Amino acid sequence: MLTDTEGGHGRHLRVFRAGLETGLTAHLREIPEDPIGGRVTPLPEDSRTLSPMFSSGLIERPVSWVALAGFMGTGKSRIGWELSRALALHFVDTDKLITRVVGKSIPEVFAQEGEGYFRACEHEVVGRVTRLEHAVISLGGGTFIQEDNRRCLLERGPVVVLWATPETVYQRTKHSDRPLLRTEDPLERIRTLMDERAPVYQQGTIHVHSDGRPSEEIVEEIIDRLWSWADAQHAWALDHVAHDHTPDGPGSGESRASD
C-alpha cells in the first residue's frame, strides 16, 4: 500500500481511481495505434477478454498475459505493441493510460503534482492491469522498481525485461521531455539510474537485449522464450501434482501408523 503517498494526494488519487475504469475501457476499445505512426485493425470489441474465436484453439500462444519492464528507451512500447499483434492480445501502455485518465502529460504531472502522485497512479494502474486477461502490458521505466508493483506483477505472470546500453537509451530519448533527464548531463544521469535499478530489473522473468536489433527479431525471441517459460511452468505443475499423489506424499490421504 502507498499510504504515505496517498496522504499527500488523497483527493486527486480518489479522482484518478474513479476515472481509471472508464479510461481503461476506452483505451482497450480504441483503434490501436502504432507507436511509430499509423493505425491497425482493432481487436474484438470485448474490453477485457478476446472473443471466443480469439480465445479458442485457433490461435496458439504461450501466454495470455505478459508485462514488459525495463529502463526508459529500451523499446517497451514498440516491442510491446508488436508482441501484442503477434499474439493477438490487447495492448496497454501504462504511461499512456495514466495520461488519459489524468488529462495531462507525464512531464506536466511531475511538475504540477509531483513524482509521488505519479507513482501512486502507477500503483493503481498495476493493480488494475494485473486483473486483465489477454493483454500485453508495457510498463513505465520506474513501475517495476516499486516493490509492491513488482510483487503484484510477478505473481500475475511473466515479466520480460528489455535491456539496452546507456548510449542507446540516450540516443533514443535525447529529444524527449523526460522529467528524470532534465539535467546538465543526461547521459551520466542515465548511467547512474541504470546502475541503481539493474539489481531490481534482474528480478524479472525473462531478459532480452534490444540494442541494434530489428523489432521483429526481438519479438520472435520473446515469444520463443515465453514458450520455454510456459513449458517449464507446465512441467513443474505436473511434477507437483505427481508428488502430491505419491504414497506418503501430501496428497496421498494416508499416514504412517504409529508404533
C-alpha positions in Angstrom: 0.0 0.0 0.0 1.1 3.5 -0.7 -0.5 5.1 2.3 2.2 7.8 2.8 1.8 8.9 -0.8 -2.0 8.8 -0.6 -1.9 11.1 2.4 -0.5 14.0 0.4 -2.6 13.4 -2.7 -5.7 11.8 -1.3 -8.3 13.8 -3.2 -6.5 13.6 -6.6 -5.9 9.9 -6.1 -9.6 9.3 -5.4 -10.4 11.1 -8.6 -7.9 9.1 -10.5 -9.3 5.8 -9.2 -12.8 6.9 -10.2 -11.7 7.6 -13.8 -9.4 4.6 -14.2 -12.0 2.0 -15.2 -13.5 4.3 -17.8 -10.1 5.3 -19.1 -9.0 1.6 -19.3 -12.2 0.6 -21.2 -11.7 3.5 -23.7 -8.0 2.6 -24.0 -8.9 -1.0 -24.9 -11.7 -0.2 -27.3 -9.9 2.5 -29.4 -8.3 1.5 -32.7 -4.7 0.5 -31.8 -2.0 3.0 -32.9 1.5 2.0 -34.0 3.9 3.8 -31.7 5.8 4.9 -34.8 2.7 6.1 -36.6 -0.3 4.7 -38.4 -3.3 2.6 -37.3 -4.2 -1.1 -37.5 -7.3 -3.2 -37.5 -8.8 -3.3 -34.0 -9.1 -6.4 -31.9 -12.6 -7.7 -31.0 -14.8 -5.3 -29.0 -14.8 -7.0 -25.6 -12.9 -4.7 -23.4 -11.4 -7.3 -21.0 -11.1 -10.5 -23.0 -10.9 -11.6 -26.6 -13.9 -13.0 -28.3 -14.4 -16.8 -28.2 -12.8 -17.0 -31.6 -9.6 -15.5 -30.3 -9.6 -17.4 -27.0 -10.1 -20.7 -28.8 -7.5 -23.1 -30.1 -7.4 -21.3 -33.4 -4.7 -19.1 -32.0 -1.9 -20.9 -30.2 0.1 -18.7 -27.8 2.5 -19.4 -24.9 0.7 -17.0 -22.5 -2.4 -14.9 -22.5 -0.8 -12.1 -20.2 2.7 -10.7 -20.2 4.3 -7.5 -19.0 7.3 -5.7 -20.4 9.6 -3.8 -18.0 12.9 -2.0 -18.3 14.6 1.4 -18.3 13.2 4.2 -20.4 14.2 4.0 -24.1 14.7 0.2 -24.1 11.8 -0.2 -26.5 8.9 -1.4 -24.3 6.2 0.5 -26.1 7.3 -0.5 -29.6 8.1 -4.1 -28.7 5.0 -4.5 -26.6 2.8 -3.2 -29.4 4.3 -5.6 -31.9 4.2 -8.5 -29.4 0.5 -7.9 -28.9 -0.1 -8.0 -32.6 1.9 -11.3 -32.9 0.0 -12.9 -30.1 -3.4 -11.4 -30.9 -3.7 -9.8 -27.5 -4.8 -6.4 -26.3 -2.0 -3.8 -25.7 -1.9 -1.5 -22.7 0.8 1.2 -22.3 0.5 2.2 -18.6 2.1 5.6 -19.2 -0.5 6.4 -21.9 -3.3 5.1 -19.7 -2.2 7.4 -16.8 -2.1 10.4 -19.1 -5.5 9.6 -20.5 -7.1 9.4 -17.0 -5.3 12.4 -15.6 -5.7 14.5 -18.7 -2.0 15.7 -18.6 1.3 14.7 -20.0 3.7 12.9 -17.7 6.0 15.9 -17.5 3.0 18.0 -16.5 2.1 15.5 -13.8 5.6 15.6 -12.4 5.7 19.4 -12.5 2.2 20.0 -11.1 1.5 17.1 -8.8 5.0 15.6 -8.1 6.6 12.3 -8.7 4.9 10.8 -5.6 1.5 11.3 -7.1 2.6 9.8 -10.4 4.0 6.7 -8.6 0.7 6.3 -6.7 -1.2 6.4 -10.0 1.2 3.8 -11.4 0.4 1.6 -8.4 -3.4 1.9 -9.0 -2.9 1.0 -12.7 -0.8 -2.1 -11.8 -3.5 -3.3 -9.5 -6.0 -3.0 -12.4 -4.0 -4.3 -15.3 -2.9 -7.4 -13.4 -6.6 -8.4 -13.4 -6.9 -8.2 -17.1 -6.9 -11.2 -19.4 -5.5 -11.5 -22.9 -3.1 -8.5 -22.7 0.4 -7.3 -23.2 1.3 -4.6 -20.7 4.1 -2.1 -21.3 5.2 -0.6 -18.0 6.8 2.7 -17.3 10.5 2.7 -16.6 10.1 3.1 -12.8 7.0 0.9 -12.3 8.8 -2.4 -11.7 11.2 -0.7 -9.3 8.5 -0.2 -6.7 8.4 -3.4 -4.5 4.5 -3.6 -4.3 4.2 -3.3 -8.0 7.0 -5.8 -8.7 5.4 -8.4 -6.4 2.0 -8.0 -7.9 3.3 -8.2 -11.5 5.5 -11.3 -10.9 2.6 -13.1 -9.1 0.4 -12.4 -12.1 2.6 -13.7 -14.9 5.9 -13.4 -16.7 7.7 -10.1 -16.8 10.0 -9.6 -19.8 12.8 -7.0 -19.0 14.3 -5.2 -22.0 17.9 -4.0 -21.8 19.9 -1.5 -23.8 23.2 0.3 -23.2 23.1 3.8 -21.7 24.4 5.2 -25.0 21.5 3.6 -26.9 19.0 4.9 -24.3 20.4 8.4 -24.6 20.1 8.3 -28.4 16.5 7.2 -28.2 15.4 9.7 -25.5 17.6 12.8 -26.0 14.8 14.6 -27.9 12.0 13.7 -25.5 10.8 15.6 -22.5 11.5 13.1 -19.8 11.4 14.6 -16.3 14.2 12.4 -14.9 16.6 13.5 -17.7 16.2 17.3 -17.0 19.9 17.7 -16.1 23.1 19.1 -17.5 24.5 15.7 -18.3 21.6 13.4 -19.2 23.9 10.5 -20.3 25.6 10.4 -16.9 22.1 10.5 -15.3 21.1 7.6 -17.4 24.2 5.6 -16.4 23.6 6.3 -12.7 19.9 5.4 -12.8 20.5 2.2 -14.8 23.2 1.1 -12.3 20.9 1.8 -9.4 18.0 -0.1 -11.0 19.8 -3.0 -12.6 19.6 -5.3 -9.5 15.8 -4.8 -9.4 15.3 -5.3 -13.1 17.3 -8.6 -12.8 14.3 -9.9 -10.8 12.3 -10.1 -14.0 11.3 -13.5 -15.5 12.9 -13.1 -19.0 15.7 -10.8 -20.1 16.2 -9.6 -23.7 18.6 -7.1 -25.2 17.2 -4.6 -27.7 20.4 -2.9 -28.9 20.9 -2.7 -32.6 18.2 -5.3 -33.4 15.1 -5.1 -35.5 11.9 -5.3 -33.5 10.7 -8.4 -35.4 13.8 -10.3 -34.2 13.2 -9.1 -30.6 9.6 -10.1 -30.7 10.5 -13.6 -32.1 13.0 -14.1 -29.3 10.5 -13.1 -26.6 7.9 -15.5 -28.0 10.4 -18.3 -28.1 11.4 -17.7 -24.5 7.8 -17.4 -23.4 7.2 -20.8 -24.8 10.2 -22.2 -22.9 8.9 -20.5 -19.7 5.4 -21.9 -20.3 6.7 -25.4 -20.9 8.8 -25.2 -17.7 5.7 -24.0 -15.7 3.7 -26.8 -17.1 6.3 -29.4 -16.3 6.7 -28.0 -12.8 2.9 -28.3 -12.3 2.8 -31.9 -13.5 5.7 -32.8 -11.2 4.0 -31.1 -8.3 0.7 -33.0 -8.9 2.6 -36.3 -9.2 4.5 -35.6 -6.0 1.2 -34.9 -4.2 -0.2 -38.2 -5.2 2.7 -40.5 -4.4 2.4 -42.8 -1.3 3.1 -40.9 1.9 3.0 -37.6 -0.2 0.9 -34.6 0.9 -2.0 -35.7 -1.3 -1.9 -39.4 -0.7 -4.5 -39.3 2.0 -2.5 -41.9 4.0 -0.5 -41.6 7.1 2.1 -43.7 8.7 0.9 -45.9 11.6 2.3 -45.0 15.0 4.2 -47.6 17.0 
